[in-house]
């Protein structure tokens, strides 16, 4: 039973980390995938005085 709990915990943490990892590379503006470099060079964020993901509230929460 202890083994099952560890397996479940590992499985859930793997799923959560996968979701968080993929959300870093998915843009919310047009639903298109972006890379970290695209976010850094995307002048629209700086022009609006926003942080990199502040306009991605639906998929990034309040980041």
C-alpha positions as MATLAB code, in Angstrom:
seq = 'XXXXXXXXXXXXXXXXXXXXXXXXXXXXXXXXXXXXXXXXXXXXXXXXXXXXXXXXXXXXXXX';
ca = [
       0.000    0.000    0.000;
       2.883    2.320    0.717;
       4.266    1.466   -2.719;
       0.947    2.377   -4.322;
       0.908    5.754   -2.604;
       4.403    6.528   -3.855;
       3.472    5.484   -7.378;
       0.360    7.637   -7.365;
       2.248   10.608   -5.984;
       4.968   10.225   -8.604;
       2.405    9.897  -11.370;
       0.484   13.001  -10.289;
       3.638   15.069   -9.909;
       4.761   13.963  -13.373;
       1.452   15.045  -14.894;
       1.537   18.385  -13.071;
       5.095   19.134  -14.127;
       4.254   18.211  -17.722;
       1.308   20.622  -17.728;
       3.387   23.423  -16.221;
       6.246   22.816  -18.659;
       4.009   22.878  -21.720;
       2.167   25.988  -20.503;
       5.455   27.895  -20.565;
       5.695   27.389  -24.322;
       2.083   27.971  -25.305;
       1.073   31.539  -26.074;
      -2.384   32.790  -25.182;
      -2.736   35.629  -27.693;
      -3.542   33.514  -30.735;
      -3.282   30.068  -29.251;
      -0.002   29.575  -31.086;
       3.066   27.970  -29.614;
       5.884   30.319  -28.703;
       9.387   29.789  -27.437;
      11.091   31.491  -24.531;
      13.117   33.512  -27.048;
       9.928   34.748  -28.710;
       8.630   35.945  -25.362;
      11.877   37.781  -24.625;
      11.923   39.553  -27.986;
       8.205   40.209  -28.163;
       8.188   43.991  -27.794;
       4.453   44.181  -27.231;
       4.833   43.077  -23.618;
       7.344   45.805  -22.811;
       5.372   48.426  -24.734;
       2.326   47.744  -22.602;
       4.408   47.772  -19.438;
       3.483   44.180  -18.713;
       5.451   41.235  -17.481;
       5.979   38.410  -19.928;
       2.818   36.477  -19.072;
       0.564   39.125  -17.560;
      -1.786   39.005  -20.547;
      -2.025   35.218  -20.313;
      -4.357   35.129  -17.339;
      -6.525   32.229  -18.587;
      -3.639   29.786  -18.817;
      -1.017   31.292  -16.518;
      -3.135   32.527  -13.631;
      -1.760   35.780  -12.278;
       1.824   35.397  -13.452;
];
